[in-house]
């Protein structure tokens, strides 16, 4: 470990419960946060890049005072720290900024900003901060302006999540000013979206059974020579026999039975 245990525990406690907004982090109402989002934030600090899940588990195992526990791939606040996940409504500035991956442009244009797997969408007063947060998920990002003042006047609730950061459950597209894209950029974006859809469609199609070298598929016809007395041969013979009798064979059979009864 590149930092004393006690120092690391105090540093993580400060980041996660005192100033998470400074790192672009926020908690869901149930007091959880994806571990990977915390990991991405720590990667931006040279002094904390070494931190992995194993370091968190080590601190917990050694009994250091941490405000969180690790549950599979999520961090969960301890009961006494749940206040860190409670955000109060606040009046936003006239303009806020949101950033997202470039390939989501058309989705944002149609449906606005959606939280995805999280509960809230983060918005920032500083466009550079918004861009920095989005780049954690990929290099190609776009920054959009949000007319927060107008949206708040229309009933959209903005939660104050810390210095320069607000949260919304979702934001309709009419309050979002997207950057303008050229026709060429739009066409390239649509082609990329089509490629991704096609890739997903292929994944959904079940793969055929793997071919085993030297293996032969065996059906009923392969077994006739091996098992001439097999039941399926009798059944097939009976079926063929019925087909040769013609459509009126049942009627003729009934006549024969009546003659015998007389």
Buried (B, 14 or more C-beta within 10 A) or exposed (E): EEBEBEEBBBBBBEBBBEEBBBBBBBBBEEBBBBBEBBBBBBEEEEEBEEBEBEBBEBBBEEEBEBBBEBEEEBBBBBEEBBEBBEBEEEEBEEBBBBBBBBBBBBBBEEEBBBBEEBBBBBBBBEBEBBBBBBBBBEEEBBBBBBBBBEBBEEEBEBBBBBEBBBBBEEBEBEBBEBEEBEEEEEEEBEEEBEEEEEEEEEEEEEEEEEEEEEEEEEEEEEEEEEEEEEEEBEEEEEEEEEEEEEEEEEEEEEEEEEEEEE
